[in-house]
Amino acid sequence: MARTDIGPPHYQEMLPPVIKENYGKWQYHEILRPGVLKHVSENGVVVFTVRAASPRLVSVDFIRDVADLADKFCGGFLRFTSRHNVEFLLTDEHQVEPLITALAAKGLPVGGTGNSVSNMIHTQGWVHCHTPATDASGIVKAVMDELYEHFVEMKLPAKLRLALACCINMCGAVHCSDIAICGIHRVPPTIDHELFAKVSETPSVVAACPTYAIKPNPKTKSITINEEKCMYCGNCYTMSPAVNIMNPANDGVAIFVGGKVSNSRKPPMFSKLAIPYLPNNPPRWPEVTEAVKNIVHVWATNARPGERVGEWIERVGWERFFKLTGIPFTDKHIDDFTLAPTTFRSTTNFKY
């Protein structure tokens, strides 16, 4: 019987032979320069990794270009990281510099390792997503242009991970990144009752609301929304095009800080609100880029070596953070989420 839905191939099928042969046998690694790593296995095998920045949304031409480079320098093997970097794995050290030169010729910078800013992970934004409050690729381009020096150099106190999600459903890693940009809707969705009755499945729309703000309205064959309960997530719009969450006059972005996945020094940390609202001003989003630059500068100036953004804030205190950055503290910063667990264990370092 033919199998038509077999899913993606197992990742080990696509590993370079040298990685397969030394899988689980790596003794140590070191960073030779920004974007270039050296891994050594217990068998004495050495593998060099060259990390280059990659766009989040890539063209067929881009894929062909990086595939050609992989064919030329590393046997046709490459990998994309979870933060949209592209990595080339080489066993011949003499091919490292020619590869870097070839990447530079195509406008692809090498870096993002060690105490630097890695490539910025982000979602679809206006180009594809159906509930975005902001763009993704546009803001990321503007922000990374301003932070380019921190990608190709390793002069920050610690690694810096940036993220963007174009709405609060957070397809990006904004909950666990040092600095994160999150698109926010600020008004409840509008309902086209006539269209709703024609195209919508009422139970699905009602069930999609995480705060039970939506109830069916049999009189209009539509729904009603309790605006006091609405969290502006847009889940209802995913169920029905008649419930529109987009509002250009009110949509914008918020800035979160202090998240991380690493277990080093402290357990993983969730990011917290720093700036409640900044406007959408394409194509360069000057308010957003300036806000991110300011936080990076203040952290880099005041943090201790190895101290991530959230760790630095915990040490100096949030009052000091707001004073140093010049960010005004408002009622929006007060956490009133009463369902948050009080003893959430988010680390793999369990101790009994």
FITOR-853195 format. One record per atom (N, C-alpha, C, O): x, y, z. Coordinates in steps of 0.02 Angstrom, whole numbers, padded with zeros to 5 digits, always signed. Atoms other than C-alpha are relative to their C-alpha. Example, Ala and Ser with C-alpha at 12.3 -4.5 7.8 and 13.67 -1.06 7.14 Angstrom:
+00045-00059+00000+00615-00225+00390+00045+00060+00000+00097+00059+00033-00042-00059-00003+00684-00053+00357-00039+00055+00037-00014+00110+00045
//
This chain:
+00042-00060+00000+00000+00000+00000+00044+00062+00000+00091+00067+00039-00040-00061+00005+00068+00170-00048-00013+00044+00061-00069+00051+00084+00005-00046-00056+00104+00291+00093+00003+00071-00027+00053+00091-00057+00004-00067+00029+00051+00467+00049+00013+00055+00051+00024+00112+00032-00010-00051-00052+00072+00556+00216+00051-00027+00050+00034-00053+00103-00053+00029-00041+00239+00507+00289+00037+00053+00040+00083+00036+00079-00034-00052-00038+00292+00676+00359+00070+00014-00026+00090-00014-00076-00068-00016+00022+00466+00749+00346+00047-00058+00013+00034-00099+00057-00049+00053-00013+00616+00634+00335+00035+00012+00066+00038+00068+00091-00034-00006-00063+00711+00598+00494+00063+00042-00009+00099+00035-00058-00056-00048+00007+00842+00732+00526+00067-00035-00008+00111-00007-00041-00064+00033+00005+00982+00605+00542+00018-00022-00071+00076-00033-00087-00012+00018+00070+00961+00559+00360+00037+00056-00037+00069+00043-00088-00029-00058+00035+01022+00734+00313+00062+00027+00034+00087+00079+00014-00061-00023-00034+01170+00749+00431+00061-00015-00043+00063-00067-00077-00062+00015+00035+01343+00763+00354+00032-00064+00028+00024-00078+00087-00030+00062-00025+01440+00598+00366+00044+00010+00061+00043-00031+00107-00044-00011-00056+01567+00673+00485-00039+00011+00065-00015-00007+00119+00042-00010-00060+01427+00723+00605-00030-00067+00022-00034-00081+00082+00027+00065-00017+01347+00550+00596+00053-00043+00035+00038-00077+00085-00053+00043-00027+01513+00465+00632+00021+00021+00070+00046-00020+00109-00021-00025-00065+01546+00575+00784-00059+00022+00043-00050+00061+00091+00060-00020-00036+01369+00594+00847+00005-00018+00074+00017-00076+00091-00005+00011-00072+01372+00614+01036+00070-00008+00026+00080-00026+00084-00070+00010-00019+01561+00610+01040+00040+00065+00002+00101+00064+00006-00036-00063+00002+01602+00794+01037+00025+00019+00069-00014+00018+00117-00030-00016-00065+01721+00845+01176-00006+00074+00018-00022+00091+00075+00003-00071-00015+01725+01034+01161-00005+00039-00065+00004+00012-00120-00001-00045+00058+01705+01182+01046+00027+00067+00023+00027+00083+00082-00025-00068-00013+01780+01355+01034-00019+00045-00058-00031+00022-00114+00017-00049+00051+01741+01514+00940+00065+00032-00024+00099+00066+00014-00062-00026+00027+01886+01559+00827-00005+00075-00016+00044+00112-00009+00014-00070+00016+01810+01724+00773-00076+00006-00007-00110-00045-00010+00073-00005+00005+01633+01795+00759-00027-00040-00060-00007-00029-00117+00031+00040+00052+01531+01669+00661+00037-00062-00021+00014-00098-00065-00039+00059+00018+01664+01534+00653+00014-00041+00063+00046-00016+00110-00010+00044-00057+01665+01387+00774+00041-00060-00020+00043-00081-00078-00040+00060+00010+01779+01238+00794-00023-00052+00050-00021-00041+00111+00021+00055-00043+01712+01074+00862+00050-00057-00006+00072-00074-00061-00048+00055-00001+01829+00933+00914-00032-00059+00035-00059-00053+00090+00029+00061-00028+01771+00754+00945+00053-00040+00037+00112-00026+00031-00046+00043-00037+01847+00622+01056+00043-00043-00046+00092-00073-00025-00038+00037+00050+01908+00539+00897+00054+00044-00033+00092+00020-00076-00048-00045+00029+02014+00692+00857-00024+00034-00064+00014+00073-00094+00028-00030+00060+01901+00743+00713-00019+00073+00015-00047+00088+00068+00014-00072-00008+01884+00932+00689-00049+00022-00053-00041+00006-00112+00049-00028+00046+01734+01017+00611-00005+00075+00012-00008+00098+00069+00006-00072-00004+01723+01202+00573-00070+00021-00023-00096-00004-00073+00066-00025+00017+01557+01293+00571+00005+00074-00017+00034+00113+00021+00003-00070+00020+01530+01456+00477-00074+00020+00000-00114-00007-00037+00069-00022-00007+01371+01545+00528-00011+00067-00035+00026+00115-00024+00016-00062+00037+01294+01676+00413-00073+00018+00012-00115-00025+00026+00068-00023-00008+01138+01781+00428-00042-00020-00060-00017-00024-00116+00046+00019+00053+00987+01730+00327-00065+00038+00008-00085+00050+00065+00066-00029-00008+00823+01817+00289-00049-00052+00027-00040-00112+00017+00051+00046-00025+00671+01743+00375-00042-00026-00058-00060-00085-00059+00038+00020+00059+00576+01739+00211+00048+00000-00059+00074+00053-00079-00051+00006+00051+00688+01675+00073-00030-00017-00068-00084-00046-00072+00022+00014+00069+00672+01662-00115+00031-00065-00024+00078-00092+00007-00030+00059+00031+00708+01513-00225+00072+00015-00021+00116-00027-00016-00067-00020+00020+00859+01609-00290+00048-00003+00059+00105-00025+00052-00043+00003-00059+00927+01626-00113+00017-00072+00018+00074-00088+00033-00012+00071-00016+00906+01440-00080+00050-00030-00049+00094-00069-00029-00048+00026+00050+00998+01402-00242+00070+00026+00013+00119-00010+00005-00065-00030-00013+01138+01521-00195+00035-00036+00058+00094-00055+00053-00032+00032-00058+01170+01443-00023+00012-00074-00014+00060-00103+00012-00011+00071+00017+01150+01268-00095+00062-00007-00044+00100-00054-00037-00060+00001+00042+01283+01308-00225+00063+00007+00043+00113-00027+00032-00057-00008-00045+01399+01367-00086+00013-00064+00040+00070-00084+00051-00007+00063-00037+01365+01208+00012+00031-00054-00045+00073-00093-00023-00029+00048+00047+01404+01103-00143+00075+00012-00009+00114-00035-00013-00070-00017+00014+01567+01195-00169+00046-00010+00060+00103-00032+00052-00045-00002-00057+01633+01203+00008-00010-00057+00051+00036-00073+00087+00011+00049-00054+01553+01068+00116-00043-00060-00022-00086-00082+00015+00031+00062+00022+01491+00922+00013-00075+00004-00008-00109-00048-00008+00071-00006+00010+01317+00992-00012-00042+00004+00064-00103+00007+00060+00037+00000-00063+01271+00996+00173+00000+00071+00031+00050+00106+00031+00006-00062-00039+01206+01148+00268-00058-00008+00047-00097-00056+00041+00056+00002-00047+01085+01184+00408-00024+00069+00016+00014+00117+00017+00029-00062-00024+00967+01321+00461-00012-00006+00075-00041-00056+00097+00010+00001-00073+00965+01364+00646-00070+00023+00017-00107+00048-00026+00067-00020-00022+00810+01398+00749-00010+00076-00002-00066+00099+00003+00005-00073+00004+00849+01585+00738+00021+00025-00069+00048+00081-00076-00005-00022+00069+00863+01591+00549+00071+00017-00022+00080+00057-00069-00068-00003+00027+01051+01581+00532+00008-00060-00046-00027-00110-00038-00017+00058+00041+01122+01468+00398+00073-00018+00015+00117+00025+00015-00066+00023-00021+01272+01362+00448+00029-00050-00050-00006-00096-00073-00037+00044+00044+01401+01278+00338+00051-00038+00042+00089-00008+00080-00045+00042-00040+01499+01132+00413+00056-00026-00045+00044-00059-00096-00058+00018+00040+01675+01104+00347+00050-00041+00040+00056-00033+00101-00054+00038-00032+01813+00981+00385+00069+00026-00021+00119+00008+00010-00063-00027+00025+01947+01076+00287+00007+00073+00023-00030+00116-00001-00009-00067-00027+02008+01229+00383+00018+00050-00055+00003+00110-00049-00021-00045+00053+02081+01301+00223-00058+00026-00042-00051+00073-00081+00058-00022+00038+01906+01319+00151-00041+00052+00038-00088+00081+00010+00039-00046-00040+01844+01430+00292+00002+00071-00029-00050+00101-00041-00006-00069+00025+01911+01596+00228-00030+00008-00070-00065+00057-00083+00033-00006+00066+01861+01563+00045-00076+00000+00005-00109+00035-00033+00072+00000-00008+01685+01523+00105-00025+00067+00027-00075+00093+00003+00020-00066-00028+01676+01684+00208+00003+00053-00056-00041+00095-00060-00005-00047+00056+01735+01781+00055-00058-00008-00049-00085+00041-00073+00056+00013+00046+01603+01698-00053-00066+00024+00030-00109+00049-00007+00061-00024-00033+01467+01738+00075-00003+00076-00002-00056+00105-00014-00002-00073+00003+01523+01920+00082-00018+00026-00069-00050+00078-00076+00015-00020+00069+01511+01930-00107-00074-00001-00014-00099+00035-00057+00072+00004+00008+01328+01883-00092-00037+00043+00052-00099+00040+00056+00031-00044-00048+01298+02009+00047-00024-00034+00063-00068-00008+00097+00021+00036-00059+01282+01881+00186+00054+00006+00054+00107-00024+00047-00051-00010-00052+01374+01934+00345+00008-00063+00042-00040-00101+00052-00016+00057-00043+01458+01804+00456+00006+00025+00071+00040+00075+00084-00002-00021-00070+01434+01817+00644-00054-00035+00040-00075-00090+00024+00055+00026-00040+01302+01790+00777+00019-00054+00050-00025-00090+00074-00022+00049-00050+01407+01681+00893+00028+00035+00061+00048+00093+00058-00030-00028-00060+01467+01708+01070-00038+00061+00026-00099+00064+00023+00030-00061-00028+01437+01878+01149-00020+00049-00054+00009+00103-00061+00024-00041+00055+01344+01948+01001-00076-00007-00004-00105-00046+00033+00071+00009+00013+01167+01969+00939-00007-00050-00056+00023-00042-00110+00013+00049+00052+01108+01818+00842-00052+00028-00048-00084+00078-00034+00051-00020+00047+00996+01832+00690-00067+00002+00036-00080-00038+00080+00063-00013-00036+00824+01893+00743-00055-00046-00024-00073-00045-00083+00054+00045+00019+00688+01762+00745-00065+00040-00003-00078+00084+00038+00063-00038+00005+00519+01824+00687-00053-00040-00038-00039-00094-00065+00058+00033+00029+00349+01778+00619-00013+00026-00070+00032+00052-00102+00015-00017+00069+00260+01813+00455-00015+00074-00010+00008+00104-00059+00017-00070+00008+00189+01987+00483-00049+00012-00056-00087-00032-00075+00049-00020+00051+00092+02079+00350+00006-00041-00064-00043-00045-00102-00009+00035+00064+00164+01974+00210-00042-00063-00005-00059-00084-00061+00036+00064+00005+00069+01817+00256-00050-00013+00056-00102-00043+00044+00042+00018-00057-00008+01808+00430-00070+00032-00006-00077+00084-00037+00068-00025+00006-00196+01832+00448-00022+00042+00060-00075+00074+00056+00020-00041-00058-00199+01917+00620+00056+00047+00023+00060+00060+00083-00057-00039-00026-00044+02029+00626-00021+00070+00022-00065+00102-00007+00009-00069-00021-00042+02190+00724+00057+00044-00026+00053+00105-00022-00056-00036+00029+00123+02238+00643+00033-00043-00052+00014-00101-00062-00038+00039+00048+00244+02184+00511+00055-00038+00037+00069-00024+00095-00055+00038-00030+00384+02061+00544+00065+00016-00037+00112+00042-00007-00062-00008+00038+00514+02068+00406+00023+00073-00001+00083+00086+00003-00019-00071+00005+00510+02258+00394+00033+00024+00064+00085+00057+00062-00030-00022-00063+00542+02289+00579+00067-00034+00012+00115-00002+00033-00063+00037-00011+00675+02153+00587+00056+00030-00042+00112+00038-00018-00050-00030+00044+00767+02229+00439+00024+00066+00030+00084+00080+00032-00017-00065-00028+00761+02402+00520+00041-00007+00064+00091+00029+00073-00036+00009-00063+00818+02340+00691+00069-00029-00011+00118-00004+00018-00065+00033+00010+00957+02227+00628+00048+00046-00038+00109+00039-00029-00044-00049+00032+01024+02367+00517+00034+00043+00053+00093+00060+00047-00027-00041-00053+01048+02467+00677+00047-00039+00046+00093-00010+00076-00041+00041-00045+01126+02322+00773+00051-00043-00038+00077-00091-00010-00044+00041+00043+01234+02255+00630+00068-00011+00032+00095-00066+00028-00067+00007-00029+01397+02289+00721+00002-00053+00055+00053-00086+00065+00002+00049-00053+01341+02178+00864-00010-00071-00026-00003-00119+00011+00004+00067+00031+01311+02033+00743+00069-00023-00022+00087-00081-00014-00065+00019+00028+01484+02036+00664+00056+00006+00051+00113-00012+00036-00050-00006-00053+01575+02074+00828-00026-00035+00063-00085-00050+00068+00019+00033-00063+01576+01994+01001+00022+00044+00059+00063+00023+00099-00020-00048-00051+01589+02146+01115-00054+00011+00052-00046+00055+00095+00053-00008-00049+01427+02128+01214+00018-00038+00064+00063-00081+00063-00015+00036-00062+01427+02069+01396-00016-00075-00005+00018-00116+00027+00022+00070+00007+01338+01907+01346-00036-00006-00067-00042+00042-00104+00039+00008+00061+01239+01833+01204-00065+00040+00005-00091+00051+00060+00062-00040+00002+01088+01935+01150-00047-00032-00051-00030-00039-00110+00049+00032+00043+00934+01851+01079-00060+00046-00008-00091+00066+00041+00056-00044+00016+00802+01956+00992-00055-00040-00035-00041-00091-00066+00056+00035+00032+00630+01904+00932-00055+00049-00016-00059+00103+00013+00059-00040+00017+00474+01973+00852-00058-00047-00015-00052-00095-00052+00063+00033+00017+00295+01909+00850-00048+00054-00023-00054+00106+00009+00042-00053+00027+00170+02003+00746-00068+00006+00035-00107+00050+00018+00058-00009-00043+00030+01973+00872+00012-00039+00064+00063-00072+00071-00012+00031-00065+00009+01907+01049-00008-00075-00001+00005-00108+00050-00001+00073+00005-00017+01729+00988+00071-00026-00003+00083-00086+00008-00072+00013-00011+00174+01733+00983+00026-00061-00036+00052-00107-00005-00034+00053+00039+00228+01619+00842+00076+00008+00006+00112-00041-00006-00071-00010-00012+00399+01696+00877+00017-00014+00072-00027-00030+00112-00023+00018-00067+00503+01670+01034+00002+00060+00046+00050+00069+00083-00001-00061-00039+00454+01833+01118-00005-00013+00075+00013+00030+00115+00008+00015-00071+00417+01747+01283+00066-00021+00032+00071-00023+00094-00062+00026-00028+00596+01685+01303+00061+00031-00033+00113-00002-00040-00057-00035+00031+00709+01814+01219+00020+00060+00042-00021+00088+00079-00026-00056-00039+00818+01949+01294-00039+00064-00013-00059+00099+00034+00041-00058+00020+00727+02086+01198-00048-00024-00054-00028-00056-00102+00050+00026+00048+00565+02052+01105-00049+00055-00019-00068+00097+00022+00049-00045+00028+00447+02150+00996-00063-00040-00014-00061-00091-00048+00063+00037+00010+00265+02096+00999-00054+00046-00025-00069+00097+00006+00055-00040+00027+00127+02164+00890-00061-00006+00045-00077-00061+00070+00059+00000-00043-00028+02213+00989-00059+00035-00033-00052+00089-00061+00063-00032+00016-00208+02248+00945-00026+00032+00065-00016+00004+00119+00021-00036-00060-00287+02373+01064-00075+00011+00004-00099+00040+00053+00072-00007-00001-00472+02370+01020-00032-00066-00020-00002-00105-00058+00034+00063+00017-00598+02227+01007-00014-00004-00075-00016+00048-00109+00015+00007+00072-00637+02157+00835-00069+00028-00017-00114+00031+00025+00065-00023+00025-00778+02227+00731-00035-00059-00034-00002-00102-00065+00038+00057+00026-00917+02108+00676-00044+00023-00058-00083+00069-00051+00045-00009+00056-00999+02107+00506-00055-00053+00007-00047-00109-00016+00051+00049-00018-01160+02024+00563-00031-00033-00061-00046-00093-00060+00030+00029+00060-01230+02000+00389+00046-00052-00031+00023-00106-00051-00048+00048+00027-01072+01916+00327+00009-00060+00047+00016-00116+00024-00008+00054-00048-01056+01815+00488-00053-00054-00010-00037-00113-00008+00055+00049+00008-01225+01733+00461+00009-00043-00062-00018-00099-00065-00009+00036+00063-01170+01679+00287+00060-00047-00001+00058-00100-00032-00063+00036+00010-00993+01615+00311+00028-00032+00064+00078-00067+00060-00032+00020-00063-00965+01574+00495-00034-00060+00033-00094-00071+00024+00025+00054-00041-00984+01423+00607+00002+00024+00073+00055+00025+00103+00003-00033-00065-01041+01499+00771+00035-00039+00056+00073-00008+00093-00034+00036-00055-00983+01359+00890+00076+00004-00003+00109+00009+00048-00073-00004+00007-00807+01365+00819+00026+00068+00021+00079+00073+00053-00021-00068-00018-00796+01554+00840-00004+00009+00076+00041+00038+00106+00008-00006-00072-00862+01546+01018+00054-00038+00037+00083-00013+00085-00050+00042-00033-00744+01405+01065+00071+00026-00008+00115+00009+00031-00068-00025+00013-00594+01497+00993+00021+00053+00050+00081+00067+00055-00017-00055-00045-00602+01635+01124+00028-00027+00066-00005-00065+00101-00031+00026-00062-00481+01602+01269-00027+00030+00064-00014+00004+00118+00026-00033-00060-00571+01721+01388-00076-00004+00005-00106+00029+00047+00073+00008-00001-00752+01670+01351-00035+00067-00009-00087+00081+00022+00030-00066+00011-00788+01845+01288-00053-00002-00055-00089+00047-00064+00046+00004+00057-00893+01784+01141-00059-00045+00017-00051-00100+00044+00060+00040-00009-01072+01723+01152-00042+00002-00064-00041+00053-00100+00043-00002+00060-01193+01673+01013-00059+00047+00010-00082+00058+00066+00058-00045-00001-01333+01794+00969-00051-00027-00049-00049-00011-00108+00049+00031+00045-01479+01695+00898-00042+00049-00039-00064+00035-00095+00043-00048+00034-01577+01851+00854+00031+00024-00065-00004+00033-00115-00033-00025+00061-01447+01910+00728+00035-00056-00038+00067-00044-00090-00037+00057+00027-01380+01736+00689+00075+00016-00004+00110-00003-00051-00070-00021-00003-01214+01808+00740+00025-00009+00072+00004-00055+00106-00028+00004-00067-01116+01839+00901+00002+00069+00032-00006+00119-00002-00015-00062-00035-01087+01970+01033+00066-00008+00037+00084-00064+00056-00066+00002-00033-00919+02014+01112-00002+00044+00063-00020+00103+00059-00007-00038-00063-00896+02066+01294+00068+00034-00002+00119+00002+00007-00062-00037+00010-00766+02202+01270+00044+00000+00062+00105+00005+00056-00040+00000-00062-00712+02197+01453+00041-00064+00006+00094-00064+00038-00036+00064-00003-00658+02015+01432+00048-00010-00059+00092-00052-00056-00039+00010+00062-00581+02032+01258+00074+00017+00012+00090+00070+00039-00072-00012-00006-00390+02016+01255+00031+00016-00067+00092+00019-00073-00023-00023+00066-00377+02067+01071+00048-00049-00034+00094-00029-00069-00047+00048+00028-00292+01905+01020-00013-00015-00073+00033-00034-00109+00015+00014+00070-00382+01884+00855-00017-00072-00015-00025-00090-00074+00017+00069+00013-00421+01700+00878-00067-00007-00036-00076-00052-00077+00065+00003+00032-00600+01734+00826+00005+00013-00075-00032-00016-00115-00009-00015+00071-00540+01806+00662+00028-00061-00038+00015-00068-00098-00025+00060+00033-00450+01643+00625-00057-00048-00016-00051-00090-00061+00059+00043+00012-00621+01559+00633-00049+00031-00049-00088-00005-00081+00049-00032+00043-00719+01689+00537+00027+00066-00027+00050+00108+00012-00022-00064+00029-00673+01829+00415-00048+00057+00015-00033+00115-00001+00048-00053-00017-00826+01923+00477+00016+00033+00066-00017+00082+00085-00019-00029-00065-00742+01959+00645+00071+00028-00009+00120-00007+00003-00064-00029+00020-00603+02079+00596+00036+00033+00059+00009+00079+00090-00039-00026-00057-00467+02115+00726+00046+00057-00022+00068+00096+00020-00048-00052+00022-00358+02229+00618-00029+00070+00006-00086+00083-00012+00021-00069-00008-00366+02414+00657+00062+00044-00008+00098+00055+00041-00062-00037+00013-00229+02521+00577+00012+00059+00046+00069+00077+00061-00007-00059-00042-00263+02671+00689+00023-00017+00071+00050+00025+00105-00015+00019-00069-00237+02573+00851+00052-00055+00007+00081-00062+00061-00049+00054-00005-00124+02426+00810+00071+00029+00007+00085+00083-00018-00069-00021-00009+00059+02439+00859+00042-00056+00030+00027-00115+00019-00044+00051-00029+00196+02350+00954+00015+00016+00073+00011+00074+00094-00025-00006-00068+00252+02320+01133+00069-00031+00004+00086-00074-00036-00068+00026-00009+00429+02286+01193+00003-00039+00066-00017-00013+00119-00010+00042-00059+00467+02144+01315+00075-00013+00009+00113-00014-00040-00071+00011-00014+00634+02109+01399+00009-00054+00053-00037-00069+00091-00020+00042-00056+00722+01983+01508-00012-00074-00006-00002-00110+00042+00011+00071+00007+00677+01813+01437+00063-00036-00022+00109-00006-00049-00055+00041+00024+00797+01670+01403-00018-00073+00007-00060-00091+00048+00009+00073-00003+00802+01482+01373+00055-00032+00041+00046-00086+00070-00059+00029-00030+00974+01452+01446-00009-00015+00075-00044+00021+00110-00002+00017-00071+00999+01366+01614+00060+00030+00035+00067+00023+00096-00062-00026-00029+01165+01454+01642-00015+00054+00053-00054+00099+00042+00004-00047-00055+01179+01548+01808-00070+00002+00032-00076-00001+00093+00069-00002-00025+00989+01558+01824-00044-00045-00044-00027-00058-00101+00046+00040+00041+00843+01450+01766-00026+00041-00059-00017+00101-00060+00032-00037+00054+00751+01496+01605-00047+00053+00028-00076+00045+00081+00038-00057-00024+00660+01661+01620-00050+00022-00053-00035+00021-00113+00049-00029+00045+00502+01732+01544+00012+00075-00007+00031+00108+00042-00009-00072+00010+00511+01905+01469-00059+00038+00031-00113+00011+00041+00050-00042-00032+00415+02048+01548-00006+00066-00038+00040+00088-00073+00016-00061+00037+00336+02206+01481+00046+00058+00019+00057+00071+00078-00041-00059-00011+00450+02356+01460-00033+00062-00029-00037+00114+00005+00034-00057+00032+00359+02471+01337-00068-00024-00024-00071-00068-00067+00066+00026+00017+00170+02449+01322-00021+00012-00072-00056-00030-00101+00025-00015+00068+00146+02531+01152+00048+00046-00036+00073+00095-00009-00035-00043+00047+00242+02602+01006-00037-00004-00067-00064-00057-00083+00041+00000+00060+00161+02652+00841+00032-00037-00059+00093-00047-00061-00024+00027+00063+00175+02567+00673+00016+00057-00047-00028+00093-00070-00022-00052+00047+00278+02685+00565+00046-00030-00052+00107-00019-00050-00043+00027+00052+00339+02589+00414+00025+00055-00046-00006+00108-00048-00033+00065+00007+00452+02569+00324+00057-00013+00048+00084-00068+00048-00059+00008-00042+00587+02597+00457-00015-00003+00074+00031-00015+00114+00020+00005-00070+00491+02600+00622+00050+00035+00046+00082+00002+00088-00053-00035-00038+00602+02735+00700-00009-00005+00076+00040-00012+00112+00011+00004-00073+00520+02729+00873+00021-00069+00027+00051-00074+00080-00017+00068-00023+00542+02540+00885+00075-00011-00002+00104-00037+00046-00072+00011+00005+00721+02536+00823+00038+00040+00053+00087+00016+00082-00034-00040-00051+00771+02677+00940-00009-00030+00069+00037-00029+00110+00013+00031-00065+00689+02590+01089+00044-00061+00010+00072-00070+00064-00042+00060-00006+00781+02427+01055+00073+00019+00008+00108-00008+00050-00070-00023-00005+00947+02516+01027+00014+00027+00070+00067+00014+00098-00010-00029-00066+00924+02610+01191+00008-00054+00053+00053-00050+00095-00004+00054-00050+00893+02451+01292+00066-00038-00008+00098-00055+00042-00063+00035+00012+01041+02364+01210+00059+00040+00028+00103+00013+00060-00055-00043-00022+01155+02512+01246+00004+00002+00076+00059-00004+00105+00000-00006-00073+01103+02529+01428+00023-00066+00032+00063-00066+00078-00021+00066-00025+01121+02341+01459+00075-00010-00011+00110-00030+00035-00070+00011+00016+01290+02333+01371+00046+00043+00042+00102+00024+00057-00041-00047-00040+01353+02482+01472+00003-00021+00073+00054-00008+00106+00005+00011-00072+01298+02419+01643+00004-00072+00022+00014-00086+00082+00001+00070-00020+01295+02229+01639+00070-00026+00015+00119+00000-00011-00063+00034-00013+01432+02118+01709+00014-00050-00055-00032-00070-00091-00016+00050+00051+01525+01997+01595-00042-00064+00009-00046-00091+00064+00040+00061-00002+01413+01849+01552-00071+00009+00023-00108-00039+00027+00066-00013-00029+01256+01932+01620-00051+00016-00054-00046+00066-00089+00053-00011+00049+01103+01915+01510-00045+00058+00022-00040+00081+00079+00041-00059-00015+00975+02056+01502-00043-00011+00061-00045+00032+00106+00044+00013-00057+00853+01976+01624+00038-00008+00064+00014+00013+00117-00041+00008-00060+00991+01930+01745+00025+00068+00025+00026+00080+00086-00021-00068-00019+01055+02109+01743-00057+00038+00032-00047+00072+00083+00057-00036-00028+00880+02177+01775-00016-00026+00071-00031+00013+00116+00013+00027-00067+00855+02058+01922+00051+00025+00051+00034+00036+00109-00052-00022-00046+01020+02113+01997-00010+00073+00021-00005+00090+00080+00005-00071-00015+00992+02301+01983-00070+00020+00022-00079+00073+00053+00069-00016-00017+00803+02296+02006-00036+00036-00057-00006+00073-00096+00039-00030+00054+00663+02350+01890-00004+00075+00006-00006+00110-00044+00001-00073-00008+00658+02524+01966+00062+00031-00033+00057+00082-00067-00062-00024+00030+00839+02547+01914-00001-00007-00076+00024+00036-00112+00006+00010+00072+00803+02475+01742-00039+00056-00033-00017+00085-00083+00041-00053+00030+00666+02601+01707+00036+00068+00005+00029+00109-00040-00035-00063-00007+00774+02743+01773+00057+00006-00050+00065+00058-00082-00057-00002+00046+00927+02698+01669-00022+00006-00073+00009+00042-00112+00022+00000+00069+00830+02669+01509-00043+00061-00017-00053+00077-00075+00044-00057+00013+00717+02820+01531-00069-00020-00022-00107+00022-00046+00067+00024+00018+00563+02713+01500-00048+00018+00056-00036-00001+00113+00048-00017-00054+00412+02782+01595-00037-00062+00025-00056-00105-00014+00039+00054-00031+00326+02663+01716-00073+00021+00003-00089+00076+00026+00071-00016+00001+00138+02656+01694-00041-00057+00032-00013-00108+00052+00043+00052-00028-00011+02557+01757+00000-00063-00044-00018-00117-00020-00002+00058+00044+00011+02443+01606+00053-00051+00021+00051-00109+00001-00054+00044-00022+00166+02369+01689-00020-00044+00059+00017-00090+00077+00021+00038-00058+00069+02301+01837-00031-00065-00023-00079-00065-00061+00023+00066+00021+00043+02114+01816-00062-00020+00040-00059-00030+00100+00061+00020-00034-00138+02070+01855-00025-00068-00025-00085-00083-00020+00019+00066+00025-00136+01896+01779-00004-00048+00060+00046-00076+00082+00009+00037-00063-00210+01803+01928+00007-00075-00008+00013-00111+00042-00004+00072+00010-00199+01630+01848+00072-00024-00008+00083-00083-00020-00070+00020+00007-00009+01631+01837+00020-00047+00056+00006-00033+00114-00021+00046-00053+00065+01482+01930+00053+00032+00043+00097+00068+00019-00047-00033-00047+00161+01534+02084+00064-00038+00009+00114-00010+00032-00060+00041-00010+00285+01391+02086+00019-00035-00065+00034-00095-00064-00015+00031+00065+00318+01361+01902+00074-00019-00005+00117+00024+00005-00069+00024+00005+00474+01255+01877+00018-00005-00073-00006-00049-00108-00015-00003+00072+00550+01298+01709+00071-00021-00015+00097-00004-00069-00069+00019+00012+00722+01223+01727+00007-00076+00000-00032-00112+00032-00014+00071-00001+00794+01051+01693+00043-00018+00060+00055-00077+00073-00044+00013-00058+00904+01069+01849-00043-00011+00062-00043+00030+00108+00042+00015-00058+00783+00988+01971+00043-00022+00059+00091-00061+00051-00035+00020-00061+00845+00969+02150-00051-00019+00053-00101+00016+00063+00049+00024-00049+00756+00869+02284+00033-00004+00069+00000-00024+00117
//
